[in-house]
Structures are given as structure tokens and as C-alpha cells.
Amino acid sequence: MSLLHPYYLIAIIYMLIFSIQEVFVKKVDKKWFWVLAVYLIIIAGLRDNVGPDYGSYKGIYIYSDTKDYISIIRKALHIEGSESVEIEWLYALINKILLNVFNAPFYIVTLIIATFAMFFKVEYTEDNTFYPFTYTLFMFIPNFFIGESGQIRQNLGTFVIYFAIRYIKERNLWKYLFWVFIATGIHNVCYLFLPMYWLVKLRLNRFVMLTLIIASIFASPFEIYRVFGSFLDNISSDSVLVEGFNGYVEESIERLNGGFGVPEAMMAILTFFLFTFDKQMEEKYPYYEYHKVFAVFGICMYFIFRNNPIFSSRMAGAFIGFSYIIIPNAMYVVSQNAKRLIYAFIIFLVIFNFILFSTFNNITAGRFTIDQYKNFILP
């Protein structure tokens, strides 16, 4: 068992203190959430060779400068050119400007990407839950290490699209389309969110939810996603990152062949909260119906793509990351005793994920340990 660097432990303790306050005392001023955001920007954005995909993203940085601006703009406009750009246009443009114009070292890239990611993360979290510290603590392990400190491109893209959900609520199509355009310029997986502007209007009762989830479970062994051919590969694949990603996320043969592991347990927990608190959430929590559609869509995608660890994590994971907000939100609609039970369960999951993350090779593979982590400004 490995131990996380104290910088991460400080963040966990900070979140826990304000989590207790926001759940059992009163809402915490947003400025304290921004303090956390700035701290996380520093430990993620200024990390030195930390994260399983650090070297791969450094390679992308150099690669981006080999493409001319015209080719990048053509990529943005979906116009075929003589020179192909293998990564998304906006991410390539950010990299090229930083290297070509400013000759910036690579840690400036990770710092800028982390800053944007945390900005959008703070905004969408504040928009969608009364318990931002609790939700962030709940998602911290492993998401912060896979996201802000790992798959930084998909991480930023999904936070941009999460932020844009506010325009679904406002029913402002043009603003939503603009942010979809920006998000897909960072990572292709965000194209999957485009139809959500209309799909959130679906009314899902418990029978419909159960039918969709069970059908997806039964469809899992048949790998029906293969009918889409290379389209899904283009959305989720990053050839230069697959090695780092696979070295970080452990998948057992038994689980991929129908066994039961942590991802399935989390799907079961999310499904339990969906069904148990569905009526109370509909009555008391704003826009819960939209959250519910995202959650059901994510659960179904997970089981449909389950036999492909890249699809089930990158594609379904983009929806599931937002859907987990339902779990802490359930505390808003229940009695004080039920709130205490839900909170205790959330803290149990935090501790469980901490132990699990420390037991596997994830901490050492990502160099997040007390003896491996390095930062350009922190001692």
C-alpha cells in the first residue's frame, strides 16, 4: 500500500471540513471553493512529470507545432486539407500558440489547462448541487488523478460541456451549440452531448428506467456498438495515450468476461439512488429530471460498452461523472436522519476509494506518492 503525497491529503482534509459544514451547518461561501480550486490548479497544473500520460501529452505539445495554422482552422471548420491534424483543433491551437509564439515550457500547458478545467468545474458544481465540497470530495479519488492529473484533454472538454448544461436549462440552443463547438475542439467525446439538449426533455419513470438499464445489461455481451464501426473509435481513441491509460486503469479478465467489480458496484449504487429518491428529487430538486436523463444514459452506455474498457471509461464515463452528482443531492430532499446515513455512506465510499487507490499500482504508476511527486514551485 502506497501513501499519497501530503499535498493531496491537505486537499482531502480541507474538503472534508467544509463538507461537514455545508451539509450540517450552512452553505459555505463560494470564495472558499475558489481557494480549493486555486490550490488544486497548483498541484495539478505545475506537477513535474507526474501522471501516467505526462510524457504522451508532452509529445502532443511538440507534435502540435508541426501543424500550420491554416490546417488547424480547416480542422475546426471540418474542411479537408492537404495536411491532416490528428488531434482536436482547439487543443492543437492552444499548444501551437504556446510553443510557436511564446516558446513556453510544457508546464505552462498543464497550468493553463488545469486553470480552465477548474474554472468550469467550479461553475458547473455550483450550478448543480448545494453540496459542492461534498461532491468534489466524493469524486476526488480517482477522478482528480485520472482527470486533472491524467487525461487532461478529455477532462477539460467534459468540464466545458458540463458547464454548458446551464444553457440546456435556459433552453438557449445557440449558446449551447457554441460551447459544444468549443468542447469538441478539445475532445471528440463531447459530440455525444449534442443530442442531450433535446433528450433531457424525455420523461423517465421508474419502469422506463428499469427497462432501459436491464436491456443494456443484456445487450452487453453482444457488443452492439460495433455497428458504428470506426465512428466511435475516432471519438474515444488517442493512440499516443492508450499505453499510459491502460497502464493506469486496471481491468481484470474476469470482470470483462462478466464478473463484478468496482465499476459495476458504482453503477448499482447510482441506480439505487435513482430509484429510491426519484419521487422526492422530482418534487424538491431543481432540474433533477435533466440529471436523471444524463444518469440513465450514462448507465446504459456503460453496460453497452462494458466489454471495451476504453469506451466504457472514456465515453460512458463522461456522462457518469456528471450523473454522480445525484448521490450528494439526495441529502437535500430527505430527513435529517436519512441525510446523516447518506453522508456516512459517501464518506465510506471516499475512504474505500482511498484505500483501493492506494492498494493498486495507480498511485505509483502515476507518481503521486510522497516520494515520487514533484512540483515546479512547491517544495
Stockholm file with secondary structure:
# STOCKHOLM 1.0

chainA/1-379         MSLLHPYYLIAIIYMLIFSIQEVFVKKVDKKWFWVLAVYLIIIAGLRDNVGPDYGSYKGIYIYSDTKDYISIIRKALHIEGSESVEIEWLYALINKILLNVFNAPFYIVTLIIATFAMFFKVEYTEDNTFYPFTYTLFMFIPNFFIGESGQIRQNLGTFVIYFAIRYIKERNLWKYLFWVFIATGIHNVCYLFLPMYWLVKLRLNRFVMLTLIIASIFASPFEIYRVFGSFLDNISSDSVLVEGFNGYVEESIERLNGGFGVPEAMMAILTFFLFTFDKQMEEKYPYYEYHKVFAVFGICMYFIFRNNPIFSSRMAGAFIGFSYIIIPNAMYVVSQNAKRLIYAFIIFLVIFNFILFSTFNNITAGRFTIDQYKNFILP
#=GR chainA/1-379 SS CCCBCHHHHHHHHHHHHHHHHHHHTCCCCHHHHHHHHHHHHHHHHTBSSCSTTHHHHHHHHHHHTTSCHHHHHHHHTTCCCSSCCCSCHHHHHHHHIIIIISCCCHHHHHHHHHHHHHHHHHHHHHHHCSCHHHHHHHHHHHHHHHTTTTCHHHHHHHHHHHHHHHHHHTTCHHHHHHHHHHHHTTCGGGGGGTTHHHHTTCCCCHHHHHHHHHHHHHHGGGTGGGGGTHHHHHHHCCTTTHHHHHTTSCCCHHHHTTCCCHHHHHHHHHHHHHHHSHHHHHHHSTTHHHHHHHHHHHHHHHHHTTTCHHIIIIIHHHHHHHHTTHHHHGGGGSCHHHHHHHHHHHHHHHHHHHHHHHHSTHHHHTTCBTTTCCBSSCC
#=GC SS_cons         CCCBCHHHHHHHHHHHHHHHHHHHTCCCCHHHHHHHHHHHHHHHHTBSSCSTTHHHHHHHHHHHTTSCHHHHHHHHTTCCCSSCCCSCHHHHHHHHIIIIISCCCHHHHHHHHHHHHHHHHHHHHHHHCSCHHHHHHHHHHHHHHHTTTTCHHHHHHHHHHHHHHHHHHTTCHHHHHHHHHHHHTTCGGGGGGTTHHHHTTCCCCHHHHHHHHHHHHHHGGGTGGGGGTHHHHHHHCCTTTHHHHHTTSCCCHHHHTTCCCHHHHHHHHHHHHHHHSHHHHHHHSTTHHHHHHHHHHHHHHHHHTTTCHHIIIIIHHHHHHHHTTHHHHGGGGSCHHHHHHHHHHHHHHHHHHHHHHHHSTHHHHTTCBTTTCCBSSCC
//
